[in-house]
Each structure stands twice: as C-alpha cells, then as structure tokens.
Amino acid sequence: MKKIEETVEFNFNDIKVFVKIDYLNNRIDIVEPVNVFESSFTLKKYVFAGRGVEYMNGWLNILEAIKLSIKEAKLMYEKNLAEESKFR
C-alpha cells in the first residue's frame, strides 16, 4: 500500500520531536500536536530568543534532538522511496 503521509514521534534525551513526512509532496516538517486525541498537528515554531546564558545547554539539546529526528525521518522517506520505485 502506498504511503501518502505519516507523523512520527521521536524521543531523544526526553525531548519529543514530531515530524510529518509527506511522501506525496516530498516534504518533511517539524510539527507539534494540537489535539493528540484527534491526531491533529500544526507546524512547530521554535523560539530561541530572550533567554539567559543558563538556557544555552537546553537549546543545544533541543537542536540535537531536531537534527537526529530529521536524519531518521529522511531515512524513512528514502526507504519508502526505494520501496515504491522497485520494479514489480
């Protein structure tokens, strides 16, 4: 069955990152849940401003979690693309 899109939750060091993989439009977006019970999501808007130096390590942890999530989502996208392009 052909995938159209899916939203995946990644968890790195207790930081949850939600990624929407849109196979039809070839997009990967960082999203956040609006209503978990309805599985609705909106684009995530991270704000890294207006905080003291004591928050910098936390920001680095968040950025690392985003980086790892995007890498995993890209692998999922590429695996699906390879499966879809196989000769049958």
Residue pairs with C-beta under 8 A, 6 or more apart in sequence:
2 23
2 84
3 23
3 80
4 22
4 23
4 24
5 20
5 21
5 22
5 23
5 24
6 20
6 21
6 23
7 18
7 19
7 20
7 21
7 31
7 39
7 41
8 18
8 19
8 20
8 21
8 72
8 73
8 76
9 16
9 17
9 18
10 16
10 17
10 18
10 19
10 65
10 68
10 69
10 72
10 73
11 17
12 64
12 65
12 68
12 69
13 61
13 64
13 65
15 61
15 62
15 65
17 30
17 65
17 66
17 69
18 30
18 31
18 32
18 33
18 41
18 44
19 28
19 29
19 30
19 31
19 69
19 70
19 72
19 73
20 27
20 28
20 29
20 31
20 41
21 27
21 28
21 73
21 76
21 77
21 80
22 28
22 29
23 77
23 80
23 81
23 84
26 77
28 70
28 73
28 74
28 77
29 43
30 43
30 44
30 46
30 66
30 69
30 70
31 41
31 42
31 43
31 44
32 41
32 42
32 43
32 44
33 40
33 41
34 40
34 41
34 42
46 62
46 66
48 59
51 59
